[in-house]
Each structure stands twice: as C-alpha cells, then as structure tokens.
Amino acid sequence: MNQALREALAEAGMTAGTLARRVDVAAKTVDRWLADTGRVPHLETRVRVAEVLGVSADSLWPQAVRSTLKLGADREIVATYPFRSLCPTSVWAGLLDGARRRIVMAGYTSYFLWQDHPRIADRLKAKAAAGCEIRFLLGDPDAEMTRQREQLEGVPLTVSTRIRITLDQLTKMGPTPGVEARFSDSPAHLSQSVFIFDDQLLYTPHIGDGLGHESPLFHLRRLEDDGLYDRFAQHVDVLWGRGREVPQA
C-alpha cells in the first residue's frame, strides 16, 4: 500500500473521499492510489494532491521521480507508444509545424499522413518555400517485395494502393523546389519506418504481419553524437542514398 499517502491523509485530517472531491477525481481512484504504490497519477494530478495535503509530490510517489530520471542513450527517448495509432495527432502536428531545416518521411507508404493531417500538402509546400528540405522515401508499388507484403497483410487497402495514394498527393502538389521523392528497394525500409523532423524523429519497427498503425512507436530527440537519434537518422540517409528517383507522372 502507499503508506506515505495514508499518513499524509491522516496528518491533514482528510478521508479518501474528501481528497477525491478536492482534486476532482473519483473516490475509487484515490482508493487505488492508496492500495497500490505502483499506481502513479499524472504529473498535474500529483501536484494538486500534494498542494491539498501540504506535502511534496515526490514524497508521495518517489517512483515517479526514478522513472523520469534517464541516463546515457535513454535520455534521447522522449516517449514510447505500444501502437503507432496511440501517438496523438498533436505530436505529429507539433513536430511537422516546428521543423525548420529537414523533414524526412521514410515510411514505406506514408499513406496515413494524408488521412490524419488536413491540408498537409499546403503545410509542406509552405515549409519548402521557407527553406526546409523535405524528402519522401517510399516503397515501389510495382516491386515484388511490395507484392509479398500485400499477401502477408491480406487487407483490401493494399500496400501498393497506399503507396500510390501518397504518390498521387505528391503529384497534386506540383513541382515544388525543396520537395523530393525516391523509391527504396531495401527490405530494411519495409521493416521499419522513420520520420525525421529536424532534431527529433518518430521510429516504428513493423511487427509480424500487422499494419503500420498496429506497430510500436518511439519518439526520440537528438542529445548526443552517435546516440539513438543519430543511428536511425544515419539509417535513413543510407537508404536515401541508395534510392531511385520517383519518375515524373
């Protein structure tokens, strides 16, 4: 049990129900905090509880401090998501809008970008006009590797169709200085996607026969030479260097 929280409640002369009302949570939520030290509220809630009880939030949930203390390469890990679909759209939008120098969309299809982000084509064109380098590294819709992946996934919206949707969107943007697209023939590209926004990136390793949105996602920030960010960014640079220019429609 969370003995520190129990003692703080007693010192403040409060019941669990009173605390719940003061911090605007359900009474059962406070009961769970009391029963299990592993249950840690979000930071804002921890701060509210500490203020109400007149103690330090760290004294109530010291494990929260330990879990956020990162050393070495771990410092570059901003967040992790068990499924790409759980990464908020606001994270993608913030990275996209915040990029000033470089945007690289190295997903095999990058189809979801056009579905999840309204007017992304206009936003990319504005970025390019402001001097941002924008690259799309895609799979070849006619490649044997793509066909094999389609058989593995077995879904109506095939891999090649998803690639062609991205190609169509890029064609609709028209010739845009600063925006380039290449095909990649590497299996290493098919098995993992990397999306770079200046010194931050989102990385997805594709698991089994699942679709991209069903795979994990890691949000990284560059903090050191040859760290996690650099390793994945270098991977993308190698694939880009080996890529083929997408033929003009």
Sequence and secondary structure as in RCSB ss.txt:
>XXXX:A:sequence
MNQALREALAEAGMTAGTLARRVDVAAKTVDRWLADTGRVPHLETRVRVAEVLGVSADSLWPQAVRSTLKLGADR
EIVATYPFRSLCPTSVWAGLLDGARRRIVMAGYTSYFLWQDHPRIADRLKAKAAAGCEIRFLLGDPDAEMTRQRE
QLEGVPLTVSTRIRITLDQLTKMGPTPGVEARFSDSPAHLSQSVFIFDDQLLYTPHIGDGLGHESPLFHLRRLED
DGLYDRFAQHVDVLWGRGREVPQA
>XXXX:A:secstr
  HHHHHHHHHHT  HHHHHHHHT  HHHHHHHHH TT    HHHHHHHHHHHTS HHHH HHHHHHH   GGGG
GEEEEESSGGGS HHHHHHHHHH SSEEEEE SS HHHHHHSTTHHHHHHHHHHTT EEEEEEE TTSHHHHHHH
HHH  SS HHHHHHHHHHHHHHH S TTEEEEEE  HHHHTEEEEEETTEEEEEE  TT  GGGS EEEEE  ST
TSHHHHHHHHHHHHHHH EE    
